[in-house]
Amino acid sequence: MDLLPDPLLESIFSLLKNVTREAQTTIQFKAELEQLTATLQMIGPIVNDIVKSKRGLDHSEEECNMFTNEIKKAEKLVCESSKVKWNPFKRNLYSRQLKRLNRKLGNFCPAGVVAIQIRDSTQALALENDTNVKVGHILNRMTNKRIASVGEERENYGWRVPRLPSGIVAFEEPLQKLKAAVLASTDIDDGGSSMGCDDRSVLVVAAPGGCGKTTLVKMLCHDAEIRERFGENILFVIVSETPNLMVMVSDLFNPNSSSPLLVFQSNEDARTKLENFLSRKASDPMLLVLDDVWSASFIEEIFPSKIGGHKILVTSRTAFPKYNVFWFEPLHQEDAKTLFRGSAFTRGGSRPSPTINDDLVNQMVSWCKNHPLTLTVVGLSLNGKDELAWKSVLNKLSRGRSLLDLHEDIFIALERSFEALDDEYKQCFLDFGLFPEDQRIPVSSLLNMWVHLYDYDDDGVDTMATIKEFSNRNLVHLMTTGNDSGARVNHCDQQFVTQHDLLRELAIHLNSKLPLPQRSRLIINAQGDELPAYIEQVQEPMQARILSISTGESFSSKWCNLEVPNLEVLILNLRSKTYTLPHFLAGSQKLKILNITNHGLYPIEFDNFHFLGSLRNLTTIRLERVAISPSILSLENLQKVSLIMCKTGNTLKKPMNNPPNISISPSILSEKVSSILCKIGNTFKKPIINCPDIWPQLVEIDIDNCQDLVEFPWTLCHSVHLKTISITNCNEMCGFSEEFGSLTNLEMLSLRSCMKLEKLPELIWRLEKLSVLDISFCSSLSGLPVKMGGIPTIYMKGCELPESEEEFSCTCTIQ
């Protein structure tokens, strides 16, 4: 006799029907709905058994209602998501909710259902047979039923390699390199008796999202040489961001949805069954592909012990340092163009492609930044459209629209990498949007910000740890230039990062979710000679703590009435020869960090540089390719100064007691300071008046490639808190004043590559705390002072000192 319809079963099968239908007809949530379908297919048969068993038992319906309510909530969510069309914020929201739903059903329902089924089955047997049957017997019957019926033939197992998409182009070169890496490591593995599934058996294919990692490994699995090497022992499983081990292993032993369901007691039980399966096949080489892995711990969870004879190929956005990594490099220009053409122009179809000139194709490929997913999505969106449609898209991009705005699929693919970050890392990632595209970002600039914003340490340990984490996740590219053996000011010294333009656009896009006045980071990019209209239209105060302004060569410095009362970090990315600082800086009394970088060829000159003198709370200044003036000498709270390729401004060639071209208010620049220096740079000499109050809180100064510097600034000899001095690549630097011995707290002195430096200060022996001295490549150095003191470490590569100095070198560590 058939059972009457049960509300729980009806809910399960109704939702399964709805999800299956939506997965077939919906594009935007296809991946999430397909995964949810698989989870429901696993749950359905188990629930069916429970309902049958409960018919003969006198139990409360509360346990079934628990599942019924969850299923009804899920059904409502699926129906709502099907109505979402082009709203990017709703699509992102429902995508996350569907993922959470799948994870909840996958983790909660199977465990809860199995527990109830075990209990009820035990009680049913007790009622029927009046005997005490152990739960272990039932569990063995449930878990081994399917295993016993599984043959050794390959077709009886799941984890089959997906079909290869048609029309793949542009991946031939990386395919050959990856194949060589897999075959070479496999040959090495076969050389031993049983290497086991150790770190050398795992190869990680790492690249940012949307670069084609999955397509590449699919091509590998279908390659003739790979199939000859591994035969039918090629398994392919999609792991995803929130993997469910029991579901995955169940898919291995249940290749068809109609097969009897294999139930596991726990993840440990599923892992044991998988390990037994792989051990039985250890006699023949196997290639196991784990696609879309987000955590190295998952690999270790699946393979807790050694299993010989297998090669594990992992695709991930993260380069796990523990394993060998195959870096999937960006496409070359010609390959990118080929890939784009394959999507943009119909081949072999009934609809002819319009004639599009090659210049439009090149421009569109350039905007796509050689990113495979972007090239494909944008190409498909233009397929069959005429020249006007192409030009319309290019016009939108040139006016500041982002491809992430125009194509949500690209945004969603990239955003997954961001969502996987911890909250602190998310904030750091968003800071990359503050810097211009196609430029190296000095890690020291990030250090200055993150010390203040996130309480990172001054030595750069926290900053470099974050940068390396981003590098492993393919969110930035870390590069090291310059000195590789000399003294370093901190761990970030001479370190740079670059970032793919689309990832930078992602950071900007995420920063712009809130209305302008409410954003914590305000990013202004002036395309022409004026600020964007949307900035000028804001009438209320901005709440931003961080402000980044990027301008081009034609910017006219026409500032609107911006109010940024809470500003703490200001980043100026400039290209013009002359510039007027924003007048709203005069009211930015909370400003702590100032970073001015000129990306033009020549040092930029400011006609109101004296504004900086009013920023009394500034603690850190970094200036690159800037013509500086004495106004910054009045910053009494300044602790850290970096001057990179800077020089004296033209207006400072005359003495400060008669400055015809600068008007400086006494409240901004004191009369005492204004009479001190006539120049900065090659006239950084003794002042007329002895003033020990210049930068009294200064702790660190870094001067690099400043060719005007002839002598160490005498006035800085009174900065008694100064611990670190780095003067590098200053070719005209040749001496020190006698007062240098007053810096009794100095701990590190770097004079690397100061080619004209002939001697060190004679009173260096007074510097009892000096522990590191770098005089590498100071080729003109004639000798060391008679009294040197006990300096523990001296870097002197490229120095040719007299033989008499060699005895001294034996008393310290020479690098």
Long-range contacts (C-beta under 8 A, 24 or more apart in sequence): 3-51, 3-52, 3-55, 6-51, 6-64, 7-64, 7-68, 8-47, 8-51, 8-64, 8-67, 8-68, 8-71, 9-47, 9-48, 9-51, 11-67, 11-68, 11-71, 11-72, 11-75, 12-40, 12-43, 12-44, 12-47, 12-71, 13-44, 14-75, 15-40, 15-71, 15-74, 15-75, 15-78, 16-40, 16-41, 16-44, 18-75, 18-78, 18-79, 19-78, 22-78, 22-81, 22-82, 26-81, 26-82, 28-84, 28-91, 28-95, 28-408, 29-81, 29-84, 29-91, 29-94, 29-95, 29-98, 32-95, 32-98, 32-99, 32-102, 33-78, 33-98, 35-102, 35-240, 36-74, 36-78, 36-98, 36-101, 36-102, 36-105, 38-247, 38-251, 39-102, 39-105, 39-106, 39-109, 39-244, 39-247, 40-105, 41-257, 42-106, 42-110, 42-247, 42-250, 42-261, 43-105, 43-109, 43-110, 43-113, 45-260, 45-261, 46-110, 46-113, 46-114, 46-117, 46-261, 46-263, 47-113, 49-117, 50-113, 50-116, 50-117, 50-120, 53-117, 53-120, 53-121, 53-124, 54-120, 56-124, 56-127, 57-120, 57-123, 57-124, 57-127, 59-120, 63-116, 66-112, 67-109, 67-112, 67-113, 70-104, 70-105, 70-108, 70-109, 74-101, 74-105, 77-101, 86-408, 88-405, 88-408, 88-411, 89-513, 91-408, 91-412, 92-412, 92-415, 95-412, 96-419, 99-241, 99-242, 102-242, 103-242, 103-244, 106-242, 106-244, 106-246, 106-247, 107-244, 110-246, 110-247, 110-263, 110-264, 111-266, 114-263, 114-265, 117-142, 139-265, 142-263, 143-262, 143-263, 143-264, 143-265, 143-269, 143-273, 145-260, 145-262, 146-253, 146-254, 146-259, 146-260, 146-261, 146-262, 147-253, 147-262, 147-273, 149-260, 150-253, 152-280, 154-232, 154-233, 155-255, 156-255, 157-235, 157-252, 157-253, 157-255, 158-251, 158-252, 158-253, 158-254, 158-255, 159-235, 159-236, 159-237, 159-251, 159-252, 160-235, 160-236, 160-255, 161-218, 161-221, 161-222, 161-234, 161-235, 161-236, 161-289, 162-218, 162-236, 164-218, 164-219, 164-222, 165-215, 165-218, 167-342, 167-347, 168-215, 168-219, 169-335, 169-338, 169-339, 169-342, 170-331, 170-335, 170-336, 170-338, 170-339, 170-342, 170-372, 171-212, 171-215, 171-216, 171-219, 171-335, 173-332, 173-335, 174-216, 174-328, 174-329, 175-216, 175-219, 175-220, 175-223, 177-326, 178-205, 178-216, 178-217, 178-220, 178-326, 179-220, 179-223, 179-225, 179-226, 181-324, 181-326, 182-220, 182-226, 182-287, 182-311, 182-313, 183-225, 183-226, 183-229, 185-311, 185-324, 186-229, 186-285, 186-311, 189-285, 189-309, 189-311, 190-285, 190-309, 193-308, 194-282, 194-306, 194-308, 194-309, 195-306, 195-308, 196-306, 196-307, 196-308, 197-303, 197-305, 197-306, 197-307, 197-308, 197-310, 197-312, 198-306, 199-322, 199-323, 199-324, 200-324, 201-310, 201-311, 201-312, 202-299, 202-312, 202-314, 202-323, 202-324, 203-311, 203-312, 203-313, 203-314, 203-323, 203-324, 203-325, 203-326, 204-293, 204-314, 204-315, 204-316, 204-319, 204-320, 204-323, 204-324, 204-325, 204-326, 205-313, 205-314, 205-315, 205-316, 205-326, 205-328, 206-316, 206-317, 206-318, 206-319, 206-325, 206-326, 206-327, 206-328, 206-474, 207-317, 207-327, 207-328, 207-474, 208-317, 208-414, 208-417, 208-474, 208-475, 208-500, 208-503, 209-317, 209-373, 209-413, 209-414, 209-416, 209-417, 210-371, 210-372, 210-373, 210-374, 210-410, 210-413, 210-414, 211-328, 211-330, 211-371, 211-372, 211-373, 212-328, 212-372, 212-373, 213-291, 213-315, 213-316, 213-328, 214-291, 214-292, 214-315, 215-372, 216-315, 216-328, 217-289, 217-291, 217-313, 217-315, 220-313, 221-287, 221-289, 226-287, 229-285, 229-287, 230-285, 230-286, 230-287, 230-311, 231-284, 233-281, 233-284, 233-285, 233-286, 233-287, 234-286, 234-287, 234-289, 235-286, 235-287, 235-288, 235-289, 236-289, 236-291, 237-288, 237-289, 237-290, 237-291, 238-291, 238-292, 239-290, 239-291, 239-292, 239-293, 239-294, 239-298, 240-292, 240-294, 241-292, 241-294, 241-416, 241-420, 243-298, 245-270, 245-271, 245-301, 245-302, 246-270, 249-273, 249-274, 252-277, 253-277, 267-301, 271-301, 271-302, 271-304, 274-302, 275-303, 275-304, 275-305, 275-307, 278-307, 278-310, 279-307, 281-309, 282-307, 282-308, 282-309, 282-310, 283-309, 284-309, 285-309, 285-310, 285-311, 286-310, 286-311, 287-311, 287-313, 288-312, 288-313, 289-313, 289-314, 289-315, 290-314, 290-315, 291-315, 292-316, 294-318, 294-420, 296-320, 296-322, 296-323, 299-323, 317-416, 317-417, 317-420, 317-473, 317-474, 318-472, 318-473, 318-474, 319-471, 319-472, 319-473, 319-474, 320-472, 321-472, 330-370, 330-371, 330-500, 331-370, 331-372, 331-375, 332-370, 333-365, 333-370, 336-365, 336-368, 336-370, 336-372, 336-375, 337-361, 337-362, 337-365, 339-372, 339-375, 339-376, 339-379, 340-364, 340-365, 340-368, 340-375, 340-376, 340-378, 340-379, 341-379, 342-379, 343-375, 343-376, 343-377, 343-378, 343-379, 343-380, 343-383, 344-378, 344-379, 344-380, 344-382, 344-383, 345-383, 346-383, 346-384, 351-384, 353-383, 353-384, 354-384, 354-385, 354-386, 354-387, 355-387, 356-387, 356-390, 357-387, 360-387, 360-390, 360-391, 360-394, 363-394, 364-390, 364-393, 364-394, 367-394, 367-397, 367-403, 368-403, 369-500, 369-501, 369-502, 371-410, 371-500, 371-502, 373-409, 373-410, 373-413, 374-403, 374-407, 374-410, 374-502, 377-407, 377-409, 377-410, 378-403, 378-407, 381-407, 399-527, 400-525, 400-527, 400-532, 402-505, 402-508, 402-509, 403-502, 403-505, 404-502, 404-505, 404-506, 404-509, 405-509, 410-502, 411-506, 411-509, 414-502, 414-503, 414-506, 415-506, 415-510, 417-473, 417-474, 417-475, 417-503, 418-506, 418-510, 420-473, 421-473, 424-454, 425-466, 425-469, 425-470, 427-453, 427-454, 428-454, 428-466, 428-470, 429-470, 429-475, 429-507, 430-507, 430-510, 430-511, 430-521, 431-507, 431-521, 431-546, 432-476, 432-499, 432-503, 432-504, 432-507, 433-504, 433-507, 433-508, 433-510, 433-511, 433-521, 433-523, 433-548, 434-521, 434-523, 434-546, 434-548, 434-571, 435-504, 435-548, 435-571, 435-573, 436-550, 436-573, 436-599, 437-501, 437-504, 438-501, 439-498, 439-573, 439-599, 440-479, 440-496, 440-497, 440-498, 441-496, 441-497, 441-498, 441-499, 442-492, 442-495, 442-496, 442-622, 443-467, 443-492, 443-495, 443-496, 443-497, 444-490, 444-492, 444-493, 444-495, 444-622, 444-642, 444-702, 445-571, 445-595, 445-597, 445-622, 446-492, 446-497, 447-490, 447-492, 448-593, 448-595, 448-620, 448-622, 448-640, 449-546, 449-569, 449-593, 449-595, 452-568, 452-569, 452-592, 452-593, 452-619, 452-620, 453-545, 453-546, 453-568, 453-569, 458-490, 459-490, 459-491, 460-490, 460-491, 460-492, 460-493, 461-491, 463-491, 463-492, 464-491, 464-492, 464-495, 467-495, 467-497, 470-497, 471-497, 475-499, 475-503, 476-503, 483-728, 483-752, 483-776, 485-776, 485-795, 485-797, 485-815, 486-750, 486-752, 486-774, 486-776, 486-795, 486-797, 486-815, 487-748, 487-750, 487-752, 487-772, 487-773, 487-774, 487-793, 487-795, 489-700, 489-702, 489-724, 489-726, 489-748, 489-750, 493-726, 516-542, 517-541, 517-542, 517-543, 518-543, 519-543, 519-544, 520-544, 520-545, 520-546, 521-545, 521-546, 521-547, 521-548, 522-546, 522-547, 522-548, 522-564, 523-548, 523-550, 524-548, 524-549, 524-550, 525-550, 526-550, 526-551, 526-552, 526-555, 527-552, 528-552, 528-554, 528-555, 529-554, 529-555, 529-556, 529-558, 530-555, 530-556, 530-558, 531-558, 531-559, 531-560, 535-560, 535-562, 536-560, 538-562, 541-565, 542-566, 545-569, 546-570, 546-571, 547-571, 548-572, 548-573, 549-573, 549-582, 550-574, 551-575, 551-576, 551-579, 552-576, 553-577, 553-600, 555-579, 559-583, 559-584, 563-587, 564-588, 565-590, 566-590, 567-591, 568-592, 568-593, 569-593, 569-595, 570-594, 570-595, 571-595, 571-597, 572-596, 572-597, 573-597, 573-599, 574-598, 574-599, 574-600, 574-604, 575-599, 575-600, 576-600, 576-604, 577-602, 577-604, 577-605, 578-604, 578-605, 578-606, 578-607, 579-604, 579-605, 579-606, 579-607, 580-606, 580-607, 580-608, 581-606, 581-608, 581-609, 581-611, 581-612, 583-608, 583-611, 585-611, 585-612, 585-614, 585-615, 586-611, 586-614, 588-615, 589-615, 589-616, 589-617, 590-617, 591-615, 591-617, 591-618, 592-617, 592-618, 592-619, 592-620, 593-618, 593-619, 593-620, 594-618, 594-620, 594-621, 594-622, 595-621, 595-622, 596-622, 596-623, 596-624, 596-626, 597-622, 597-624, 597-625, 598-624, 598-625, 598-626, 599-625, 600-625, 603-627, 603-645, 603-646, 603-647, 605-649, 605-650, 605-651, 606-649, 609-649, 610-662, 610-663, 610-664, 610-665, 610-668, 610-669, 611-668, 613-664, 613-668, 613-669, 614-667, 614-668, 628-680, 629-662, 629-680, 630-656, 630-669, 630-673, 630-674, 630-676, 630-677, 630-680, 631-664, 631-668, 631-669, 633-673, 633-676, 633-677, 633-694, 633-695, 633-715, 634-668, 634-669, 634-670, 634-673, 635-695, 636-693, 636-695, 636-696, 636-697, 637-697, 638-695, 638-697, 638-698, 639-697, 639-698, 639-699, 639-700, 640-698, 640-699, 640-700, 640-701, 641-695, 641-698, 641-700, 641-701, 641-702, 642-701, 642-702, 642-703, 642-704, 643-701, 643-702, 643-703, 643-704, 643-706, 644-702, 644-704, 644-705, 644-706, 645-704, 645-705, 645-706, 646-706, 647-681, 647-706, 647-707, 647-708, 648-679, 648-680, 648-681, 648-682, 648-683, 648-708, 652-678, 652-679, 652-680, 653-679, 654-678, 676-715, 677-715, 680-708, 680-713, 681-706, 681-708, 681-709, 681-710, 682-708, 682-709, 682-710, 682-732, 683-710, 684-709, 684-710, 684-711, 684-712, 684-713, 684-714, 685-711, 685-714, 686-714, 686-737, 687-714, 687-715, 691-715, 691-718, 692-718, 693-718, 694-718, 694-719, 695-719, 696-720, 696-721, 697-721, 698-722, 699-723, 699-724, 700-724, 700-725, 700-726, 701-725, 701-726, 702-726, 703-727, 703-728, 703-730, 704-728, 704-729, 704-730, 705-729, 705-730, 706-730, 707-731, 707-732, 708-732, 709-733, 710-734, 710-735, 711-735, 711-736, 711-737, 712-736, 712-737, 712-740, 714-739, 717-742, 717-743, 718-742, 719-743, 720-744, 720-745, 721-745, 722-746, 723-747, 723-748, 724-748, 725-749, 725-750, 726-750, 727-751, 727-754, 728-752, 728-753, 728-754, 729-753, 729-754, 730-754, 731-755, 731-756, 732-756, 733-757, 734-758, 734-780, 735-759, 736-760, 736-761, 737-761, 738-762, 738-763, 740-764, 741-765, 741-766, 741-767, 742-766, 743-767, 744-768, 744-769, 745-769, 746-770, 747-771, 747-772, 748-772, 748-773, 748-774, 749-773, 749-774, 750-774, 751-775, 751-778, 752-776, 752-777, 752-778, 752-795, 753-777, 753-778, 754-778, 755-779, 755-780, 756-780, 757-781, 758-782, 759-783, 759-785, 760-784, 760-785, 761-785, 762-786, 762-787, 764-788, 764-789, 765-789, 775-799, 784-808
